Amino acid sequence: MRNLVLSLLFVIMIFPQSAVAQCAMCRAVLETGGDNAVAEGINNGIVYLMAVPYLLVGGLFFFVYRKMKS
């Protein structure tokens, strides 16, 4: 399990640009403006909104696995 987590972290660190990508419409709107701080905030918001469901599902599978193992 530890090797899997370390492998996933390594892959995420190798490809950081794909981890912070925006949707096409958000990118078009933010590129027309000149404020990079707003674009950075929108980009971080997209990443947080994307990560939370994965963390919740991962936690659910972890507890089910732990319950089935004991």
N, C-alpha and C positions, 0 to 999 in steps of 0.2 A: 504494500500500500504506500509506503514511504517513497519507494522508487517511482511509483506512478505520479505522485504529487510533485516530486522533484522534476520529473520529465516534463510534466505539463507547465510548470513554472519556467523551465528552460526554454520551451517552445514559445511561450508568451514573450519572454525576454528577447528572443531572436527576432521576432516579427512585431515590434511595437507599433508600427504604423497601421497594421491591419486591426489592432486592438482598439484604436482610437478613431476609427473611420466614422464618418457621418453619412446620413442618407443624402441622396442627390438633391432633394428640395432644400434641406437645411443648408447644405454646402453652397447652393446657388444664392440663397438669400444672404448668407453671411459673407460671401465673397464680394457682393455688391456694396456692402458697407465697409467703412474703413476702421472699425473698432475691433482690434484683435482680442481684447479682453472679453468682449461679449461672445465672440466665436469660441474662445477657450472655455467659457462657462457653459455654453450650449453643448459643446463637445463632451465635457465632463458629465453633464446631466444625462446625455444619451448613454454614456458608458455605465453610469450608476443604474439607470433604469433597466439596462440590458442585464446587468450582473445580478440584481436582486432575485429574479425568478430562478436563475441557475443555482444560487446559494440555497434558496428554500427547498428546491427539489433535491439537491445534493444532501441537505440535512435530513430530509424525509427518508431518502434511501439509506443513509447512514443509520438512522434509528431502526428502520425495518431490518437491516442487515444485522445490527447488534442484537435485536430481539430474536431473530431467527437463529442466531449462533448460540444464544444461551438457552 
